[in-house]
Amino acid sequence: MHLSSLEITNFRCIGSGSSSMQMDFSPGLTALVGANDAGKTAVIDALRFALGTSDLDRNWLQHTDFHNDAKQINVMCKFEKLGQKDLAAFVEYLTYSASDGEPILYVNWIAENTGEERRGRPHFRAETRSGKDSVGTVMSPDAKALLASTYLRPLRDVDEALSSGRGSRLSQVLKRAEHVKVGQDLHDPDVLLKDQKLSILGISKLLTELLVAQQGITDTCNLINTTLKDLALEAENLTSGISVSGSSSADESRFRELLEKLDLRLQAPGRMGLGSDNLLFMACELLLLTQEDVGNKMLLIEEPEAHLHAQRQLQVMKSLQKLAESKGLQIIVTTHSPNLASVIDLENLVIINQRKAFPLSEKKTLLGTDDRKFLQRFLDATKANLFFAYSVIIVEGDAENILIPTLARIMGRDLTSNGVSIVNVGGVGLGRYSRIFQRHPTDTAGELAIKVACITDLDVMPDLAPALIGWVTDTKPIDQIKNRRWKIKSEFPSVYELKNFKAKKSKKFDGQKVKTFVSDEWTLEYNIALGRPDESGKYSLALAKDVYIACCLADEDKKLSNKPAEVKELIVKAGLEYDKLALNIYEEGDKYVTSEEAIATSIYLKFLDGVSKPIAAQYLAASLLEQHQAGKLTSDQLRKALPVYLVEAIDYVTNAPVSGPEPASA
């Protein structure tokens, strides 16, 4: 059997009606991802309350568990694909599907805030009912015991969990293991002990006999009896005997008490770290769970990455997915690790956002089959941080990835402070990543509230660029240039056609909270150098000199390592070169005019000649930040200097409101 659907109403941060939470689960592993306070822990705790846990910990309700002082909490768990033993165990609680007659087990946990107090404590009434819409009978304790899940809390105390003691977790695990019960319950005095295979009970009974028969104990008992005889009357004939505590108990009690004396520890010199101890604890719990043959084989893990380094995280997740498939387990984890999220199949990921569940399974998003194959190959840990963001910027190159966070910071819209992740898709797949956040029309959860800005280049060069690049000569017209990377403005019949081209590109990835921002001109670097036009159409070139100097520094980067004096010298030299470049004139008909496009194109030629865009972006970002910190570049000045599309993209994602925290109890 597996949990196929969960509905939560009025529990902690989750409300009722349109504010309630409904989510579907696939068999196997499901990972809940999302920002802090989105509602992931509330989902896990709702399952713990509704199903109970195998560690027998009591979950105590509090006033804060009731959303906005609601009077009733409802948690509905729907189980399907019940095996024959499950059907027999839950026969009186089953509901049969109206469509195909398949048996379904509905588990409805209902908690009421009575408003009463008993013995000075608030009184809450809770019961578990079967049937769709809670119309079935109240479930018995035996049935509820079969529903209990195994729960591994975050930052778990492994020492306590694996230590000896009354009701220890280790004793519970060992008690359920069939291998522990193998062997003879009585020893044979005529056979050497080394040749006997005694069970734990057999060892206990032998130990009892040996203790009682030990010479020192029998001699001491005889001394006690001698003294007792002197103290008593002749006719009383009082005698005593020493017995082992618990030896007269039922076999089951003796078996449990012996198991409670055991500790489980890693065998290593010295003490191992928390990560290794956690692996041991997880292995112990999985042993217990895989031996279950009836009931709910569910494992709830909060933050499996706790105390584990990156490689161990990946190995744990790989093993959990394998166990889920081979042993029929249902594993539900919450994680804040991009490392883990990147290796879990998209079908098994659920984004929790603003107390809503958004599975990434098929037919829940606009992702196509090819998208999923692509993302399965290329969605690595550096990109998987998008699952945990309040907003996302998707860019196509390293230069944007380096430069945009600094621009946003200077503008007073720091990406980190606003919970914005920037994802570099490396020139391919921008649309594929954006469709992660676009829901299928049939998905009842509605739209994801995560704003996504896709930043891309216009890829249309100015008319003068081909000649400056050297693409066009008197004998080689532009239409003969094959495999061109960019279009040219003159190839569009009119300004309207060019605007229409940009509009179509802008809408290519748009939809729901995903919005595309296309450069106003050619490419990022060219557009930043060119600046934005004023009312007369004249471009500002406000950052052109900065871009040019950054290009020159990038070109000499290998020579400049740890040579601050040479860096300063090159900055001065590059600045003078730019001043000369800015005085150049461009022939247009029979007139000579200064052309902003020619200057910006000349700067961009440096990238075409091999200057690294990422390294230049790094130098440019450092220069702009230094100017800002020195008071030479204000936030408002940078806004007016940057191309409009960059300012709009940064504003879009940083205007997204950051939701408040969940109640402390969640």
Disulfide bonds with the S-S distance in Angstrom:
none
